[in-house]
């Protein structure tokens, strides 16, 4: 692997001084990554070696046009089918593995810290519910497909500035299951889960149903929260502008207090009026409404008194009924930073999406957080395991603009995986996961994949050769 100097710098605390020094960035094909320092901050010297404070503000190469590629020729025989076994051309991918895409749950980790900072369980629920909504906000306009993780693939991320470290592993290939475990650097939270994304093609759209349990534990209060993600649908797969909606019910449960936040991600509807809307209630264990939650998963989330919200909704419904029969046009797709939520008087803002960089549209609609996920500096060599997603040659090739090499490497890796699976069936050897074990979720007893510890000891002997 060729390593080249990057126009970037990083901060460290060393001998009680703030030291600025150059960092070496991943440039497998000799393309430098462009970065900048956002702000001066003291960071943990134990983690500085992993380059976690480099803020990449662009990718080495812009995304490729998909206009000349017919997805219909690939999908026309797949209507109603589950798509996990269908090989898609690399042109429809984005240069991230699904394991890295899951890591974007952590972009708004400050909401977990806010939950830890309040002694009121309802206020904590507001923060946790907002975190659950923010976890899917990165999908707005992200029409590129992440690379399917290879069996045994891993991804780690340490962010001193956000106060967490993360590890994930592809624990199953058929069905595809990704397990993750994140923990606060001050041991103030644990966030873990396993996701089995079921993809189906319905003729004009692709629906993703993210089966699996997500758990957040706050040891300070001896609390555990669980929920599942909403379904996601990408529309106009064949003709027209691609667009995304999330829909379905999400129930965040506090297993200690019995409180729950029941939210509905609303489908677009005939005229687009409900596009991206989220609303629901926080209830106590006897189902009494304690407050209402509303907003858009692409923008922001508010909390307000439940009675006030119900009165507003009743008035809004009456106005809608008065307009029935009139010809209406679908609402335009709102920009992620546009204030399109009608704020009810007395509301409290509990979350607002981090604006994307101006060049986001050129780079797969990535957020700044997403642009940093492939960051690889010289000091990582021999530290991260050889199974890390950053080291995947097809992803590196795509990020650096070599679509032909990315396609060739993707096919090579898929074939290598098929051969390895075939060889295992000829012997008594069974695949063993390294960092996660299957078992019941400790809080709701649902089937889950739980972290078996040991990853951060940095002992990576006998890892599979998957690349």
C-alpha positions as CSV (number, residue, x, y, z in Angstrom):
1,X,0.0,0.0,0.0
2,X,1.4,3.4,-1.0
3,X,1.2,6.1,1.7
4,X,1.5,9.7,0.7
5,X,1.6,13.0,2.7
6,X,-1.7,14.7,3.1
7,X,-2.4,18.4,3.6
8,X,-3.6,17.9,7.1
9,X,-2.7,18.4,10.7
10,X,-3.7,17.1,14.0
11,X,-3.4,18.1,17.6
12,X,-2.0,16.3,20.6
13,X,-1.3,17.0,24.3
14,X,2.4,16.2,24.8
15,X,4.3,17.3,27.9
16,X,1.5,19.7,28.8
17,X,1.9,21.6,25.5
18,X,-0.4,21.8,22.5
19,X,1.6,20.3,19.6
20,X,0.6,20.6,15.9
21,X,2.2,18.0,13.6
22,X,1.6,16.6,10.1
23,X,-0.3,13.4,9.6
24,X,0.0,10.8,6.9
25,X,-3.3,10.1,5.1
26,X,-4.5,7.1,3.2
27,X,-3.7,7.5,-0.5
28,X,-3.5,4.0,-1.9
29,X,-3.1,5.4,-5.4
30,X,-1.1,8.4,-4.6
31,X,-3.9,10.9,-4.3
32,X,-3.6,13.2,-1.3
33,X,-6.6,13.8,1.0
34,X,-7.5,17.4,1.7
35,X,-8.2,18.2,5.4
36,X,-8.2,21.0,7.9
37,X,-8.3,21.4,11.7
38,X,-11.7,22.6,12.9
39,X,-10.7,23.8,16.4
40,X,-8.0,23.5,19.0
41,X,-8.8,20.9,21.6
42,X,-6.9,18.7,24.1
43,X,-7.1,15.1,23.2
44,X,-6.2,11.7,24.7
45,X,-2.5,10.9,23.7
46,X,-3.4,7.2,23.7
47,X,-5.8,7.7,20.8
48,X,-3.9,10.4,18.9
49,X,-2.0,7.7,16.9
50,X,-5.2,6.7,15.2
51,X,-5.7,10.1,13.6
52,X,-9.1,10.7,14.9
53,X,-9.0,14.5,14.8
54,X,-8.4,14.9,11.1
55,X,-11.4,16.5,9.5
56,X,-11.5,15.6,5.8
57,X,-13.5,18.2,3.9
58,X,-13.6,16.4,0.5
59,X,-12.9,13.0,-1.1
60,X,-10.0,12.5,-3.5
61,X,-12.4,12.2,-6.4
62,X,-16.0,13.2,-7.0
63,X,-18.8,10.6,-7.5
64,X,-19.4,9.1,-10.9
65,X,-22.5,9.8,-13.0
66,X,-25.0,7.0,-13.1
67,X,-27.0,8.4,-15.9
68,X,-25.6,6.0,-18.6
69,X,-26.2,2.8,-16.6
70,X,-29.5,1.0,-16.7
71,X,-30.5,-0.5,-13.4
72,X,-33.7,-1.8,-15.0
73,X,-31.7,-4.4,-17.0
74,X,-30.4,-5.8,-13.6
75,X,-33.5,-5.5,-11.5
76,X,-36.4,-6.4,-13.9
77,X,-36.3,-10.0,-12.9
78,X,-36.1,-9.2,-9.2
79,X,-39.5,-7.7,-8.5
80,X,-40.6,-8.7,-5.0
81,X,-37.4,-10.5,-4.3
82,X,-34.9,-10.1,-1.5
83,X,-31.8,-8.4,-3.0
84,X,-29.0,-9.4,-0.7
85,X,-27.8,-12.1,-3.1
86,X,-28.0,-9.9,-6.2
87,X,-24.6,-8.6,-7.5
88,X,-24.9,-4.9,-8.4
89,X,-22.5,-2.9,-10.6
90,X,-20.1,-0.9,-8.5
91,X,-21.3,2.3,-10.1
92,X,-24.3,2.2,-7.8
93,X,-22.2,2.0,-4.7
94,X,-20.7,4.8,-2.5
95,X,-17.1,4.3,-1.2
96,X,-18.1,3.0,2.3
97,X,-18.9,-0.4,3.7
98,X,-22.2,-0.9,5.4
99,X,-20.2,-1.3,8.6
100,X,-19.0,2.3,8.1
101,X,-22.5,3.4,7.3
102,X,-23.7,2.1,10.6
103,X,-21.0,4.1,12.3
104,X,-22.8,7.3,11.2
105,X,-25.3,6.5,14.1
106,X,-22.7,8.2,16.2
107,X,-22.6,11.6,14.5
108,X,-24.9,13.2,17.1
109,X,-23.3,11.5,20.2
110,X,-23.7,14.7,22.1
111,X,-27.4,13.7,22.6
112,X,-26.2,10.8,24.7
113,X,-24.0,13.1,26.8
114,X,-27.0,15.4,27.3
115,X,-29.1,12.5,28.5
116,X,-26.4,11.6,31.0
117,X,-26.3,15.2,32.2
118,X,-30.0,15.4,33.3
119,X,-31.5,13.7,36.4
120,X,-35.0,13.8,35.0
121,X,-36.0,10.5,33.2
122,X,-38.4,12.3,30.8
123,X,-35.6,14.7,29.8
124,X,-33.3,11.7,29.2
125,X,-36.0,10.1,27.1
126,X,-36.2,13.2,24.9
127,X,-32.5,13.0,24.3
128,X,-32.5,9.3,23.6
129,X,-35.5,9.6,21.2
130,X,-33.7,12.5,19.4
131,X,-30.6,10.3,19.1
132,X,-32.7,7.5,17.6
133,X,-34.1,9.9,15.0
134,X,-30.7,11.5,14.3
135,X,-29.3,8.0,13.6
136,X,-31.2,7.8,10.4
137,X,-30.7,11.4,9.3
138,X,-27.5,10.6,7.4
139,X,-29.6,8.7,4.9
140,X,-31.1,11.9,3.5
141,X,-30.2,12.0,-0.2
142,X,-27.8,9.1,0.2
143,X,-28.9,7.1,-2.9
144,X,-25.6,5.3,-3.3
145,X,-25.5,1.7,-2.0
146,X,-22.8,0.9,0.6
147,X,-20.6,-2.0,-0.2
148,X,-21.8,-5.3,1.3
149,X,-19.4,-6.2,4.1
150,X,-17.4,-9.4,3.7
151,X,-17.8,-12.1,6.3
152,X,-15.3,-11.3,9.0
153,X,-14.9,-7.7,7.9
154,X,-14.5,-5.2,10.8
155,X,-14.5,-1.5,11.3
156,X,-13.3,0.6,14.2
157,X,-13.5,4.3,15.0
158,X,-12.2,6.3,18.0
159,X,-13.4,9.9,18.4
160,X,-12.0,11.7,21.4
161,X,-13.9,14.9,20.4
162,X,-17.2,13.0,20.5
163,X,-16.2,10.8,23.5
164,X,-16.6,7.3,22.1
165,X,-14.9,4.3,20.5
166,X,-16.7,1.9,18.1
167,X,-16.1,-1.6,16.8
168,X,-18.2,-3.6,14.3
169,X,-18.0,-7.0,12.6
170,X,-19.9,-8.7,9.8
171,X,-21.0,-11.8,11.7
172,X,-23.1,-13.5,9.0
173,X,-23.1,-13.4,5.2
174,X,-26.4,-15.2,4.4
175,X,-28.4,-13.6,5.9
176,X,-26.2,-10.5,6.1
177,X,-25.9,-9.4,9.7
178,X,-23.7,-6.6,11.0
179,X,-23.0,-6.3,14.8
180,X,-21.7,-3.2,16.5
181,X,-20.6,-2.1,20.0
182,X,-19.7,1.5,21.0
183,X,-18.8,2.7,24.4
184,X,-18.1,6.1,26.0
185,X,-14.4,6.9,26.6
186,X,-15.4,7.8,30.2
187,X,-17.4,4.5,30.5
188,X,-20.6,6.7,30.6
189,X,-22.6,4.8,28.0
190,X,-22.7,1.6,25.9
191,X,-24.5,1.5,22.6
192,X,-24.8,-1.8,20.7
193,X,-26.9,-3.7,18.3
194,X,-27.1,-6.0,15.3
195,X,-28.7,-5.1,11.9
196,X,-30.1,-7.4,9.2
197,X,-31.0,-5.1,6.3
198,X,-33.7,-6.9,4.2
199,X,-33.8,-5.2,0.7
200,X,-36.7,-5.7,-1.7
201,X,-37.3,-4.3,-5.2
202,X,-40.9,-3.3,-5.9
203,X,-40.7,-2.2,-9.6
204,X,-40.2,1.5,-9.1
205,X,-38.6,1.5,-5.6
206,X,-36.2,-0.4,-3.3
207,X,-37.3,-0.9,0.3
208,X,-34.9,-1.6,3.1
209,X,-36.3,-3.1,6.3
210,X,-33.5,-2.8,8.9
211,X,-34.4,-5.8,11.1
212,X,-32.5,-5.9,14.4
213,X,-32.4,-4.5,17.9
214,X,-30.6,-1.3,19.0
215,X,-29.7,-0.8,22.7
216,X,-28.4,2.2,24.6
217,X,-27.3,1.7,28.2
218,X,-26.6,4.5,30.7
219,X,-24.8,3.0,33.7
220,X,-25.0,6.2,35.7
221,X,-28.8,5.6,36.0
222,X,-28.8,1.9,35.6
223,X,-31.0,2.4,32.5
224,X,-31.3,0.6,29.2
225,X,-33.2,1.7,26.2
226,X,-34.1,-0.4,23.1
227,X,-35.6,0.3,19.8
228,X,-35.7,-0.7,16.1
229,X,-35.1,1.6,13.1
230,X,-37.9,2.6,10.6
231,X,-38.0,1.2,7.1
232,X,-36.4,3.1,4.3
233,X,-37.5,3.4,0.7
234,X,-35.6,4.7,-2.4
235,X,-38.0,5.9,-5.0
236,X,-37.7,6.4,-8.8
237,X,-35.2,3.6,-9.3
238,X,-35.9,3.3,-13.0
239,X,-36.9,6.8,-14.1
240,X,-36.9,10.3,-12.5
241,X,-35.0,11.8,-9.6
242,X,-34.1,9.4,-6.8
243,X,-35.5,10.3,-3.4
244,X,-35.7,8.7,0.0
245,X,-38.4,8.4,2.6
246,X,-38.4,6.7,6.0
247,X,-41.6,5.3,7.4
248,X,-42.9,3.0,10.2
249,X,-43.3,3.0,14.0
250,X,-40.3,3.3,16.3
251,X,-40.8,2.7,20.0
252,X,-38.0,3.6,22.4
253,X,-38.4,1.8,25.7
254,X,-36.8,2.6,29.0
255,X,-36.7,-0.8,30.6
256,X,-36.1,0.6,34.1
257,X,-38.9,3.2,34.4
258,X,-41.3,1.7,31.9
259,X,-41.5,5.0,30.0
260,X,-41.5,4.8,26.3
261,X,-41.5,7.2,23.3
262,X,-43.7,5.9,20.5
263,X,-42.9,7.7,17.3
264,X,-44.3,7.4,13.7
265,X,-42.1,8.2,10.7
266,X,-44.8,9.2,8.3
267,X,-44.9,8.0,4.7
268,X,-44.9,10.7,2.0
269,X,-48.6,10.5,1.1
270,X,-50.3,11.4,-2.1
271,X,-49.4,15.0,-2.2
272,X,-46.1,14.9,-0.2
273,X,-47.5,16.8,2.8
274,X,-46.3,14.3,5.3
275,X,-42.8,13.9,3.7
276,X,-40.1,13.2,6.3
277,X,-42.4,14.0,9.3
278,X,-41.9,12.3,12.6
279,X,-44.3,12.6,15.5
280,X,-45.3,10.8,18.7
281,X,-45.5,10.9,22.5
282,X,-43.5,10.1,25.5
283,X,-45.7,8.1,27.9
284,X,-45.2,6.7,31.4
285,X,-45.6,3.1,32.3
286,X,-49.4,3.5,32.6
287,X,-49.5,5.0,29.0
288,X,-50.2,8.6,30.2
289,X,-48.9,11.1,27.8
290,X,-46.1,13.1,29.3
291,X,-45.2,15.2,26.3
292,X,-45.2,15.2,22.5
293,X,-42.4,14.8,20.0
294,X,-42.5,16.2,16.4
295,X,-40.3,17.4,13.6
296,X,-38.6,15.9,10.5
297,X,-35.9,13.3,10.5
298,X,-34.1,15.4,7.8
299,X,-34.0,18.5,9.9
300,X,-34.9,18.8,13.5
301,X,-37.0,17.5,16.4
302,X,-39.1,19.4,19.0
303,X,-40.8,18.5,22.3
304,X,-44.0,20.2,23.4
305,X,-46.8,19.7,25.9
306,X,-49.0,16.9,24.8
307,X,-52.3,18.8,25.2
308,X,-50.9,21.7,23.1
309,X,-49.8,19.3,20.4
310,X,-53.1,17.6,20.3
311,X,-54.9,20.9,19.9
312,X,-52.5,22.0,17.1
313,X,-53.0,18.7,15.3
314,X,-56.8,19.0,15.5
315,X,-56.7,22.5,14.1
316,X,-54.3,21.4,11.4
317,X,-56.5,18.4,10.4
318,X,-59.5,20.8,10.1
319,X,-57.6,23.0,7.8
320,X,-56.6,20.0,5.7
321,X,-60.2,18.9,5.5
322,X,-61.3,22.3,4.2
323,X,-58.8,22.0,1.3
324,X,-60.0,18.5,0.2
325,X,-61.0,18.3,-3.4
326,X,-58.6,21.0,-4.5
327,X,-55.8,20.1,-6.8
328,X,-52.6,20.0,-4.9
329,X,-49.0,19.6,-6.0
330,X,-46.4,17.5,-4.1
331,X,-44.2,19.4,-1.7
332,X,-40.7,20.0,-3.0
333,X,-37.9,17.9,-1.4
334,X,-36.8,20.1,1.5
335,X,-33.1,20.8,1.9
336,X,-31.6,19.3,5.1
337,X,-30.9,22.7,6.5
338,X,-34.2,24.3,5.5
339,X,-36.6,25.3,8.3
340,X,-39.7,23.6,6.9
341,X,-41.1,22.4,10.3
342,X,-44.0,24.5,11.6
343,X,-43.0,25.2,15.2
344,X,-45.8,25.0,17.7
345,X,-45.6,27.9,20.4
346,X,-44.0,26.6,23.6
347,X,-41.9,24.0,21.9
348,X,-38.4,23.0,22.9
349,X,-35.8,22.2,20.2
350,X,-34.1,18.9,21.2
351,X,-32.1,18.1,18.0
352,X,-31.1,19.8,14.8
353,X,-29.2,18.1,12.0
354,X,-25.6,19.1,11.5
355,X,-25.4,21.0,8.1
356,X,-23.6,19.2,5.3
357,X,-20.6,20.8,3.6
358,X,-21.2,22.8,0.5
359,X,-19.5,20.2,-1.7
360,X,-21.6,17.3,-0.3
361,X,-23.6,16.8,-3.6
362,X,-20.3,16.1,-5.5
363,X,-19.2,13.5,-2.9
364,X,-22.2,11.0,-2.6
365,X,-24.2,13.4,-0.4
366,X,-21.8,12.7,2.4
367,X,-21.8,14.6,5.7
368,X,-18.5,15.8,7.1
369,X,-18.6,12.9,9.5
370,X,-19.0,10.4,6.6
371,X,-16.1,11.9,4.6
372,X,-13.8,11.0,7.5
373,X,-14.7,7.4,7.8
374,X,-11.9,6.1,5.4
375,X,-9.2,8.3,7.0
376,X,-6.1,6.2,7.4
377,X,-2.8,7.5,8.7
378,X,0.6,6.0,8.9
379,X,0.4,5.2,12.6
380,X,-2.5,2.9,12.0
381,X,-0.3,0.4,10.2
382,X,0.1,-2.7,12.4
383,X,-2.4,-1.3,14.9
384,X,-5.8,-1.8,13.2
385,X,-6.6,-5.4,12.1
386,X,-6.1,-6.4,8.5
387,X,-9.9,-6.9,8.3
388,X,-10.7,-3.2,8.7
389,X,-13.0,-1.7,6.1
390,X,-10.5,1.1,5.4
391,X,-8.2,-1.5,3.9
392,X,-10.7,-2.9,1.3
393,X,-9.1,-2.4,-2.1
394,X,-12.5,-1.9,-3.9
395,X,-13.6,0.9,-1.6
396,X,-10.2,2.6,-1.8
397,X,-10.2,2.4,-5.6
398,X,-13.7,3.9,-5.8
399,X,-12.9,6.7,-3.3
400,X,-9.8,7.5,-5.5
401,X,-11.8,7.6,-8.7
402,X,-10.7,4.4,-10.4
403,X,-14.1,2.8,-11.2
404,X,-12.6,0.0,-13.3
405,X,-10.2,-1.1,-10.6
406,X,-13.0,-0.8,-8.0
407,X,-15.2,-3.1,-10.2
408,X,-12.4,-5.6,-10.7
409,X,-11.5,-5.7,-7.0
410,X,-15.2,-6.0,-6.0
411,X,-15.6,-9.1,-8.2
412,X,-12.3,-10.6,-7.0
413,X,-13.3,-10.2,-3.3
414,X,-16.7,-11.6,-3.9
415,X,-15.2,-14.6,-5.7
416,X,-12.6,-15.1,-3.0
417,X,-15.4,-15.1,-0.4
418,X,-17.4,-17.7,-2.5
419,X,-14.3,-20.0,-2.7
420,X,-13.7,-19.7,1.0
421,X,-17.3,-20.6,1.8
422,X,-17.2,-23.6,-0.6
423,X,-14.0,-24.9,0.9
424,X,-15.6,-24.7,4.4
425,X,-18.5,-26.9,3.2
426,X,-16.0,-29.5,2.1
427,X,-14.4,-29.8,5.5
428,X,-15.6,-29.9,9.1
429,X,-14.4,-26.3,9.6
430,X,-17.1,-23.9,10.7
431,X,-17.0,-20.1,10.5
432,X,-16.4,-18.5,14.0
433,X,-17.0,-14.9,14.7
434,X,-14.2,-13.1,16.4
435,X,-15.6,-10.2,18.4
436,X,-19.4,-11.0,18.8
437,X,-21.4,-13.9,19.9
438,X,-25.1,-14.7,19.3
439,X,-27.4,-14.6,22.3
440,X,-30.5,-13.0,23.8
441,X,-30.5,-9.2,24.3
442,X,-30.2,-8.8,28.1
443,X,-33.1,-6.3,28.3
444,X,-35.8,-7.7,26.0
445,X,-34.5,-11.2,25.4
446,X,-34.8,-10.8,21.6
447,X,-32.1,-12.6,19.5
448,X,-29.1,-10.4,19.2
449,X,-25.3,-10.3,18.7
450,X,-23.3,-9.2,21.8
451,X,-19.8,-8.0,22.1
452,X,-17.5,-10.7,23.5
453,X,-14.7,-8.2,24.5
454,X,-11.0,-8.2,23.7
455,X,-10.9,-6.2,20.5
456,X,-9.1,-3.2,22.1
457,X,-6.3,-5.5,23.4
458,X,-4.9,-5.3,19.9
459,X,-4.2,-9.0,19.7
460,X,-5.2,-9.9,16.2
461,X,-3.6,-13.3,15.6
462,X,-5.3,-15.8,13.3
463,X,-7.7,-13.3,11.6
464,X,-9.1,-14.4,8.3
465,X,-7.4,-13.3,5.0
466,X,-10.5,-11.7,3.4
467,X,-8.9,-9.0,1.2
